[in-house]
Amino acid sequence: MSTVALTSGLGALPSRFRRERLLIVGYGDVGQRVACNLLTGPGAQRLRVLALTSQPERVGSLRAQGVMPLVGNLDHAATLRRLSGLATRVLHLAPPPGEGGGGAAWWRDPRTLALARALRLRSLPMSLVYASTSGVYGDCAGARVPETRTVAPGTPRAQRRVDAERAVRHLGRAGVRTSILRIPGIYAPDREGGTPEARLRKGTPVLVAQDDVYTNHIHADDLARACLAALWRGRPQRVYNASDASDMKMGDYFDLAADLYGLPRPPRVPRSTAQDALPVMLLSFMSESRRLDNQRLLGELGLRLRYPTVAAGLRA
């Protein structure tokens, strides 16, 4: 396949005159799993996969995967202008900037806003799926959390995700069938950092049982399938908790993994001394406790998880 530069003069035909084209924005591990599912499955010849990349050196490897590379940068809106009209469906997996928009706009996600504006310049895609985070719910004190729960982001990165969700909903009101996946911890043995083994080998502590928090997970392969289900079957302006059915506290999760790997279980520390033993980022995850309800994901999208619990995924 030839490379398409976003600054080229390629015209955009209305959706009804061309075969399906899926644009993946944020072509990392999950994006590659989505593309693999499409390009090796039935109907592959009837669909083209495009991927946005800000790194020209990735063009060759993307083409080798059967993906059409599009060179552009979410942090430079002018490079995105030709995205509009190129795809019939869009999967937005790119995270917000780590430090937000800067200054008074620290809570904004300029990347999603720039993408939404670019997509509106010509014919709109039929559907768009945005990969958000379950962190938008904030601390729920271990409660069961359906998608109807009011968001209460407790961190700057979660606040920026809420802003991105607003931009996606605004695009939905313009006529795009948008879906938002609220995603917890992603794991997979073939994903970088996708298993707890490295942390277990370091002996990083977890909280004692009485201070511990509930945690949620999704296998990367199941998340890729959830993305595809939402792209083709998601209801308009709908939110889905993209989680498995695990009901585990964080310490129990690491104990299970340690037993499966034949490693020592991690030491337990009280929350009162955790700040002296744990990194700041890890402490932020340990400050929120919730149990995601995934019935909408399974019922509405008809998704059957290959790994319905994290225990099943780790054992596999």
C-alpha beads as a LAMMPS data file, in Angstrom:
LAMMPS data file: protein, C-alpha beads

316 atoms
315 bonds

1 atom types
1 bond types

-500.0 500.0 xlo xhi
-500.0 500.0 ylo yhi
-500.0 500.0 zlo zhi

Masses

1 110.0

Atoms # bond

1 1 1 0.000 0.000 0.000
2 1 1 1.184 3.510 -0.687
3 1 1 1.708 6.020 2.084
4 1 1 -0.825 8.813 2.273
5 1 1 0.534 12.059 3.681
6 1 1 -2.099 14.144 5.398
7 1 1 -0.952 17.175 3.476
8 1 1 -1.533 15.490 0.112
9 1 1 -4.336 16.382 -2.254
10 1 1 -6.181 13.083 -1.895
11 1 1 -9.900 13.709 -2.272
12 1 1 -12.522 12.189 -0.006
13 1 1 -15.446 10.355 -1.577
14 1 1 -18.739 10.038 0.282
15 1 1 -18.913 6.877 2.387
16 1 1 -21.475 5.164 0.155
17 1 1 -19.075 5.221 -2.825
18 1 1 -16.132 3.411 -1.257
19 1 1 -15.360 0.353 0.807
20 1 1 -15.168 0.599 4.579
21 1 1 -12.087 2.345 5.958
22 1 1 -11.156 2.255 9.620
23 1 1 -8.820 4.984 10.871
24 1 1 -6.930 4.080 14.052
25 1 1 -5.615 7.080 15.976
26 1 1 -3.077 5.948 18.556
27 1 1 -1.644 2.876 16.862
28 1 1 -0.041 1.137 19.831
29 1 1 -0.511 -2.338 21.241
30 1 1 -4.319 -2.331 21.274
31 1 1 -4.525 -0.648 17.879
32 1 1 -2.319 -3.348 16.377
33 1 1 -4.516 -6.065 17.878
34 1 1 -7.578 -4.423 16.335
35 1 1 -5.873 -4.236 12.930
36 1 1 -4.749 -7.863 13.155
37 1 1 -8.310 -8.994 13.883
38 1 1 -9.583 -7.137 10.841
39 1 1 -6.822 -7.947 8.370
40 1 1 -6.735 -11.668 9.106
41 1 1 -10.442 -12.269 9.642
42 1 1 -13.354 -12.833 7.266
43 1 1 -14.192 -9.856 5.090
44 1 1 -10.650 -8.471 5.221
45 1 1 -10.750 -7.624 1.519
46 1 1 -13.774 -5.425 2.036
47 1 1 -12.092 -3.137 4.552
48 1 1 -8.974 -0.969 4.625
49 1 1 -7.180 -0.064 7.844
50 1 1 -5.470 3.314 8.145
51 1 1 -3.260 4.374 11.054
52 1 1 -2.194 7.847 12.116
53 1 1 1.456 8.137 13.140
54 1 1 3.595 11.117 14.092
55 1 1 6.767 9.119 13.364
56 1 1 7.684 8.897 9.654
57 1 1 10.139 6.106 10.472
58 1 1 7.158 3.835 11.298
59 1 1 5.747 4.080 7.777
60 1 1 7.551 0.992 6.498
61 1 1 6.553 -1.236 9.401
62 1 1 2.927 -0.141 9.195
63 1 1 2.816 -0.840 5.474
64 1 1 4.324 -4.285 6.133
65 1 1 1.404 -5.023 8.457
66 1 1 -1.043 -4.247 5.668
67 1 1 -1.962 -0.875 7.169
68 1 1 -2.043 2.417 5.265
69 1 1 0.152 4.916 7.190
70 1 1 -0.998 8.511 7.613
71 1 1 1.667 10.920 8.820
72 1 1 0.279 13.563 11.161
73 1 1 0.495 14.818 14.723
74 1 1 -2.370 15.351 17.161
75 1 1 -0.371 18.163 18.760
76 1 1 -0.269 20.060 15.444
77 1 1 -3.832 20.543 14.254
78 1 1 -2.815 21.730 10.780
79 1 1 -1.412 18.269 9.981
80 1 1 -4.819 16.676 10.608
81 1 1 -6.898 18.619 8.090
82 1 1 -6.943 15.864 5.464
83 1 1 -8.256 13.280 7.910
84 1 1 -11.789 14.423 7.288
85 1 1 -13.639 12.187 4.872
86 1 1 -10.915 9.534 4.638
87 1 1 -12.512 6.954 6.941
88 1 1 -15.977 5.529 7.440
89 1 1 -15.119 4.632 11.055
90 1 1 -12.600 6.017 13.554
91 1 1 -11.016 4.366 16.602
92 1 1 -9.431 6.976 18.890
93 1 1 -6.934 5.299 21.234
94 1 1 -4.529 8.207 21.770
95 1 1 -4.167 9.535 25.328
96 1 1 -4.346 13.227 26.237
97 1 1 -1.078 15.110 26.786
98 1 1 0.551 14.191 30.065
99 1 1 0.374 17.754 31.358
100 1 1 -2.852 18.848 29.682
101 1 1 -3.145 22.060 27.736
102 1 1 -0.958 24.036 30.085
103 1 1 -1.749 27.104 32.205
104 1 1 -5.388 27.610 33.082
105 1 1 -6.374 24.881 30.589
106 1 1 -4.571 22.058 32.405
107 1 1 -7.783 20.030 32.405
108 1 1 -8.274 20.157 28.614
109 1 1 -7.423 17.508 26.020
110 1 1 -6.425 19.531 22.940
111 1 1 -5.635 16.354 20.998
112 1 1 -9.196 15.027 20.963
113 1 1 -10.544 18.490 20.225
114 1 1 -8.156 18.852 17.258
115 1 1 -9.167 15.435 15.914
116 1 1 -12.876 16.199 16.269
117 1 1 -12.476 19.510 14.434
118 1 1 -10.550 17.854 11.622
119 1 1 -13.174 15.142 11.165
120 1 1 -15.896 17.770 10.812
121 1 1 -14.266 19.529 7.859
122 1 1 -15.782 17.171 5.269
123 1 1 -18.093 14.156 5.340
124 1 1 -18.348 12.694 8.823
125 1 1 -17.499 9.079 9.657
126 1 1 -20.383 6.762 10.443
127 1 1 -19.025 5.815 13.862
128 1 1 -16.267 6.761 16.285
129 1 1 -15.099 4.912 19.388
130 1 1 -13.060 6.700 22.045
131 1 1 -10.905 4.814 24.545
132 1 1 -11.360 6.621 27.855
133 1 1 -10.482 5.431 31.358
134 1 1 -12.460 4.103 34.295
135 1 1 -10.550 6.710 36.313
136 1 1 -13.211 9.265 35.345
137 1 1 -15.423 7.770 38.083
138 1 1 -12.915 8.668 40.803
139 1 1 -12.996 6.890 44.140
140 1 1 -16.245 4.971 44.579
141 1 1 -15.354 3.370 47.931
142 1 1 -15.608 -0.126 46.462
143 1 1 -19.131 0.350 45.102
144 1 1 -20.425 -1.405 41.996
145 1 1 -20.220 1.176 39.193
146 1 1 -22.603 1.269 36.205
147 1 1 -22.100 3.635 33.275
148 1 1 -24.859 5.898 34.599
149 1 1 -22.788 6.925 37.617
150 1 1 -21.797 10.589 37.606
151 1 1 -18.128 11.111 36.822
152 1 1 -15.948 12.511 39.600
153 1 1 -12.338 12.513 38.345
154 1 1 -9.847 12.698 41.172
155 1 1 -6.659 13.191 39.151
156 1 1 -5.578 15.641 36.428
157 1 1 -5.215 12.842 33.871
158 1 1 -8.764 11.632 34.591
159 1 1 -10.084 15.197 34.303
160 1 1 -8.505 15.465 30.846
161 1 1 -10.269 12.244 29.863
162 1 1 -13.588 13.780 30.941
163 1 1 -12.837 16.742 28.694
164 1 1 -12.079 14.353 25.819
165 1 1 -15.397 12.569 26.394
166 1 1 -17.175 15.943 26.100
167 1 1 -15.520 16.576 22.737
168 1 1 -16.557 13.106 21.539
169 1 1 -20.157 13.681 22.619
170 1 1 -20.175 17.016 20.821
171 1 1 -19.089 15.200 17.666
172 1 1 -21.901 12.741 18.273
173 1 1 -24.429 15.558 18.241
174 1 1 -23.103 16.510 14.810
175 1 1 -24.225 13.145 13.442
176 1 1 -21.472 10.625 14.244
177 1 1 -22.500 7.468 16.147
178 1 1 -20.051 7.780 19.017
179 1 1 -19.225 5.255 21.715
180 1 1 -16.994 5.731 24.755
181 1 1 -15.164 2.786 26.330
182 1 1 -14.142 3.364 29.944
183 1 1 -11.148 1.093 30.340
184 1 1 -9.451 -0.194 33.514
185 1 1 -6.035 -1.884 33.753
186 1 1 -5.026 -3.639 30.529
187 1 1 -2.983 -6.818 30.735
188 1 1 -1.611 -9.513 28.402
189 1 1 1.522 -11.662 28.506
190 1 1 2.702 -10.354 25.110
191 1 1 2.123 -6.697 26.021
192 1 1 4.979 -4.562 27.372
193 1 1 4.377 -4.216 31.093
194 1 1 1.263 -6.308 30.590
195 1 1 1.791 -8.682 33.504
196 1 1 2.626 -8.067 37.181
197 1 1 5.708 -10.284 37.042
198 1 1 8.300 -7.473 36.962
199 1 1 6.686 -5.735 39.905
200 1 1 6.552 -8.981 41.858
201 1 1 10.236 -9.604 41.232
202 1 1 11.019 -6.127 42.592
203 1 1 9.085 -6.930 45.747
204 1 1 6.915 -3.826 45.473
205 1 1 4.487 -3.801 48.429
206 1 1 0.706 -3.788 48.311
207 1 1 -1.743 -2.529 50.908
208 1 1 -2.873 -4.574 53.894
209 1 1 -6.317 -6.131 53.449
210 1 1 -8.205 -3.563 55.530
211 1 1 -6.762 -0.664 53.488
212 1 1 -6.833 -2.374 50.092
213 1 1 -8.851 -1.211 47.074
214 1 1 -10.863 -3.017 44.419
215 1 1 -9.230 -3.061 41.004
216 1 1 -10.540 -3.827 37.518
217 1 1 -8.947 -5.445 34.472
218 1 1 -9.407 -6.288 30.804
219 1 1 -7.261 -8.559 28.638
220 1 1 -5.806 -6.661 25.660
221 1 1 -7.305 -9.145 23.181
222 1 1 -10.766 -8.716 24.691
223 1 1 -10.352 -4.943 24.624
224 1 1 -9.535 -5.068 20.909
225 1 1 -12.698 -7.087 20.318
226 1 1 -14.696 -4.618 22.423
227 1 1 -13.428 -1.776 20.237
228 1 1 -14.624 -3.558 17.102
229 1 1 -17.991 -4.422 18.638
230 1 1 -18.551 -0.781 19.588
231 1 1 -17.490 0.458 16.144
232 1 1 -20.091 -1.679 14.395
233 1 1 -22.747 -2.316 17.055
234 1 1 -22.454 0.469 19.628
235 1 1 -25.522 2.555 20.286
236 1 1 -25.353 6.312 19.588
237 1 1 -23.755 8.402 22.329
238 1 1 -23.271 5.340 24.515
239 1 1 -20.757 4.647 27.289
240 1 1 -19.493 1.121 28.002
241 1 1 -17.404 -0.153 30.905
242 1 1 -14.810 -2.225 29.016
243 1 1 -13.949 -4.522 31.907
244 1 1 -14.002 -8.202 32.720
245 1 1 -16.085 -9.615 35.572
246 1 1 -13.320 -9.879 38.164
247 1 1 -14.194 -8.898 41.721
248 1 1 -10.766 -8.668 43.303
249 1 1 -8.797 -6.343 45.497
250 1 1 -5.392 -5.269 44.276
251 1 1 -3.426 -7.246 46.825
252 1 1 -5.360 -10.426 46.034
253 1 1 -4.601 -9.894 42.337
254 1 1 -0.865 -9.758 42.998
255 1 1 -1.073 -12.738 45.360
256 1 1 -2.793 -14.752 42.622
257 1 1 -0.160 -13.746 40.061
258 1 1 2.671 -14.577 42.452
259 1 1 1.254 -18.049 43.059
260 1 1 0.870 -18.669 39.317
261 1 1 4.420 -17.505 38.570
262 1 1 5.914 -19.368 41.514
263 1 1 7.148 -16.116 43.075
264 1 1 6.922 -14.823 46.660
265 1 1 3.762 -12.911 47.444
266 1 1 4.348 -9.148 47.795
267 1 1 4.768 -7.641 51.258
268 1 1 1.783 -5.781 52.715
269 1 1 1.996 -2.286 54.189
270 1 1 -0.623 -0.062 55.855
271 1 1 -1.794 3.011 53.948
272 1 1 -0.285 5.207 56.672
273 1 1 3.237 4.223 55.574
274 1 1 2.586 3.446 51.899
275 1 1 3.846 6.833 50.700
276 1 1 7.300 5.920 51.970
277 1 1 7.364 2.599 50.086
278 1 1 5.484 3.208 46.836
279 1 1 5.872 5.478 43.772
280 1 1 3.497 8.442 43.458
281 1 1 1.772 7.022 40.364
282 1 1 1.089 3.702 42.080
283 1 1 -0.215 5.501 45.154
284 1 1 -2.728 7.354 42.990
285 1 1 -4.144 4.023 41.770
286 1 1 -4.357 2.836 45.361
287 1 1 -6.438 5.866 46.319
288 1 1 -9.458 4.768 44.264
289 1 1 -11.641 1.703 44.734
290 1 1 -14.487 0.617 42.448
291 1 1 -15.999 -2.475 40.828
292 1 1 -17.053 -1.908 37.234
293 1 1 -20.371 -3.311 36.028
294 1 1 -19.818 -4.766 32.532
295 1 1 -23.374 -5.965 31.765
296 1 1 -23.942 -3.267 29.143
297 1 1 -20.759 -4.353 27.325
298 1 1 -21.857 -7.985 27.280
299 1 1 -25.563 -7.420 26.668
300 1 1 -25.778 -4.551 24.196
301 1 1 -22.628 -5.338 22.222
302 1 1 -23.060 -9.102 22.446
303 1 1 -19.413 -9.478 23.403
304 1 1 -18.341 -12.831 24.802
305 1 1 -15.061 -12.351 26.655
306 1 1 -12.341 -14.893 25.998
307 1 1 -10.970 -14.102 29.455
308 1 1 -14.028 -13.334 31.625
309 1 1 -11.882 -12.890 34.752
310 1 1 -8.294 -11.822 35.337
311 1 1 -7.673 -15.206 36.956
312 1 1 -8.646 -16.911 33.698
313 1 1 -6.441 -14.550 31.724
314 1 1 -3.383 -15.037 33.918
315 1 1 -3.789 -18.806 33.959
316 1 1 -4.080 -18.881 30.167

Bonds

1 1 1 2
2 1 2 3
3 1 3 4
4 1 4 5
5 1 5 6
6 1 6 7
7 1 7 8
8 1 8 9
9 1 9 10
10 1 10 11
11 1 11 12
12 1 12 13
13 1 13 14
14 1 14 15
15 1 15 16
16 1 16 17
17 1 17 18
18 1 18 19
19 1 19 20
20 1 20 21
21 1 21 22
22 1 22 23
23 1 23 24
24 1 24 25
25 1 25 26
26 1 26 27
27 1 27 28
28 1 28 29
29 1 29 30
30 1 30 31
31 1 31 32
32 1 32 33
33 1 33 34
34 1 34 35
35 1 35 36
36 1 36 37
37 1 37 38
38 1 38 39
39 1 39 40
40 1 40 41
41 1 41 42
42 1 42 43
43 1 43 44
44 1 44 45
45 1 45 46
46 1 46 47
47 1 47 48
48 1 48 49
49 1 49 50
50 1 50 51
51 1 51 52
52 1 52 53
53 1 53 54
54 1 54 55
55 1 55 56
56 1 56 57
57 1 57 58
58 1 58 59
59 1 59 60
60 1 60 61
61 1 61 62
62 1 62 63
63 1 63 64
64 1 64 65
65 1 65 66
66 1 66 67
67 1 67 68
68 1 68 69
69 1 69 70
70 1 70 71
71 1 71 72
72 1 72 73
73 1 73 74
74 1 74 75
75 1 75 76
76 1 76 77
77 1 77 78
78 1 78 79
79 1 79 80
80 1 80 81
81 1 81 82
82 1 82 83
83 1 83 84
84 1 84 85
85 1 85 86
86 1 86 87
87 1 87 88
88 1 88 89
89 1 89 90
90 1 90 91
91 1 91 92
92 1 92 93
93 1 93 94
94 1 94 95
95 1 95 96
96 1 96 97
97 1 97 98
98 1 98 99
99 1 99 100
100 1 100 101
101 1 101 102
102 1 102 103
103 1 103 104
104 1 104 105
105 1 105 106
106 1 106 107
107 1 107 108
108 1 108 109
109 1 109 110
110 1 110 111
111 1 111 112
112 1 112 113
113 1 113 114
114 1 114 115
115 1 115 116
116 1 116 117
117 1 117 118
118 1 118 119
119 1 119 120
120 1 120 121
121 1 121 122
122 1 122 123
123 1 123 124
124 1 124 125
125 1 125 126
126 1 126 127
127 1 127 128
128 1 128 129
129 1 129 130
130 1 130 131
131 1 131 132
132 1 132 133
133 1 133 134
134 1 134 135
135 1 135 136
136 1 136 137
137 1 137 138
138 1 138 139
139 1 139 140
140 1 140 141
141 1 141 142
142 1 142 143
143 1 143 144
144 1 144 145
145 1 145 146
146 1 146 147
147 1 147 148
148 1 148 149
149 1 149 150
150 1 150 151
151 1 151 152
152 1 152 153
153 1 153 154
154 1 154 155
155 1 155 156
156 1 156 157
157 1 157 158
158 1 158 159
159 1 159 160
160 1 160 161
161 1 161 162
162 1 162 163
163 1 163 164
164 1 164 165
165 1 165 166
166 1 166 167
167 1 167 168
168 1 168 169
169 1 169 170
170 1 170 171
171 1 171 172
172 1 172 173
173 1 173 174
174 1 174 175
175 1 175 176
176 1 176 177
177 1 177 178
178 1 178 179
179 1 179 180
180 1 180 181
181 1 181 182
182 1 182 183
183 1 183 184
184 1 184 185
185 1 185 186
186 1 186 187
187 1 187 188
188 1 188 189
189 1 189 190
190 1 190 191
191 1 191 192
192 1 192 193
193 1 193 194
194 1 194 195
195 1 195 196
196 1 196 197
197 1 197 198
198 1 198 199
199 1 199 200
200 1 200 201
201 1 201 202
202 1 202 203
203 1 203 204
204 1 204 205
205 1 205 206
206 1 206 207
207 1 207 208
208 1 208 209
209 1 209 210
210 1 210 211
211 1 211 212
212 1 212 213
213 1 213 214
214 1 214 215
215 1 215 216
216 1 216 217
217 1 217 218
218 1 218 219
219 1 219 220
220 1 220 221
221 1 221 222
222 1 222 223
223 1 223 224
224 1 224 225
225 1 225 226
226 1 226 227
227 1 227 228
228 1 228 229
229 1 229 230
230 1 230 231
231 1 231 232
232 1 232 233
233 1 233 234
234 1 234 235
235 1 235 236
236 1 236 237
237 1 237 238
238 1 238 239
239 1 239 240
240 1 240 241
241 1 241 242
242 1 242 243
243 1 243 244
244 1 244 245
245 1 245 246
246 1 246 247
247 1 247 248
248 1 248 249
249 1 249 250
250 1 250 251
251 1 251 252
252 1 252 253
253 1 253 254
254 1 254 255
255 1 255 256
256 1 256 257
257 1 257 258
258 1 258 259
259 1 259 260
260 1 260 261
261 1 261 262
262 1 262 263
263 1 263 264
264 1 264 265
265 1 265 266
266 1 266 267
267 1 267 268
268 1 268 269
269 1 269 270
270 1 270 271
271 1 271 272
272 1 272 273
273 1 273 274
274 1 274 275
275 1 275 276
276 1 276 277
277 1 277 278
278 1 278 279
279 1 279 280
280 1 280 281
281 1 281 282
282 1 282 283
283 1 283 284
284 1 284 285
285 1 285 286
286 1 286 287
287 1 287 288
288 1 288 289
289 1 289 290
290 1 290 291
291 1 291 292
292 1 292 293
293 1 293 294
294 1 294 295
295 1 295 296
296 1 296 297
297 1 297 298
298 1 298 299
299 1 299 300
300 1 300 301
301 1 301 302
302 1 302 303
303 1 303 304
304 1 304 305
305 1 305 306
306 1 306 307
307 1 307 308
308 1 308 309
309 1 309 310
310 1 310 311
311 1 311 312
312 1 312 313
313 1 313 314
314 1 314 315
315 1 315 316
